[in-house]
């Protein structure tokens, strides 16, 4: 059993911010657009699209909206060409930050990301400056509605999970190798679990604490501004955030 998961706190904070700002579907829509253009509009033959549809549904995106984006991306009328770019840098007091973007204007995105780092006490670094402190993990979150721990453990490991935590009363966090995430999600869904999210995330190997009140304020503002930017898909960091009560 793992201890309380800091990276799930990061994800839940991110999703709460996005939901308030109405950004979730804009971000998922871009991912779907790129996926359809690369692999086609049929989820039965495009496994990545199938995953993104599941992600959209888990975020309460209406089916009509999902279908509309898929049809637009598959048609000749969609001229958007999004490019994937990853930025790395440091927040206040050396907090490591990775910013994953999808953009149709990389000059605009680079300028915005650099501005956020400069404004809130950080600095944008070069490629590879912090990514060595992170590793990719498949992270799946299940609704915990009074589930039996032994049964959850048995079911998770049946589908190649490598760790899980039931420390949170509301959710269960399950981790696995990135390649095992799809099978884990589909297997647990078939067994009747409510999968709230299933994504590949960048998990830090070490964490940085912030004791200075001003540094905490600036770090929160840096994250909020990055996450509110339409071009930014994901933000990962190694700030050891205070645990929620």
C-alpha angles and dihedrals in degrees: 000000000000124000125249107316115239092187092060089054087053092051095046091049090050093050092048091053093047093048092053091050095044092238104127100090094042088059097042090044091059091050091050092048092053092043094052093048091050101040109015135257099277112098091197089067099026106066094182090055089051089055092049092050088053089049091050092049092049086057091052095251108163117248091236091059092049092049091048093055093046092050092046093049091048093050130081092243097073108091096170112122111186123197124205114231130172122204125193129197150130130273125203114320092010100298107169114237132186118192119194115198141183110199143165090202114041093182090059092045095047091049093049095047092048090049092054093051093047094045096051104045101273138097135225112243137197126276110286096018094120107004091089087070092060136064130196117252134173106238121194125181121202129192109250106216098164096303123176111252096215092050092047090050092050093048095046095050090047086068097044101267112161100199142359140185131209095179091115115075093214105041141028118219118212127184131196143154110293091245091056096052098091094049091046093051094046093044095050091044090054089052090057102259118144104235108204096184141348118189143145107249138183107245118197120231092210133024134221122216124210117211098168113091094215091051090051090051092050093046091052090049092048091053094044093051093046093048093048092055110101091218093058115088102174138004121199126182142163098233110135097227121201111268116250118248 
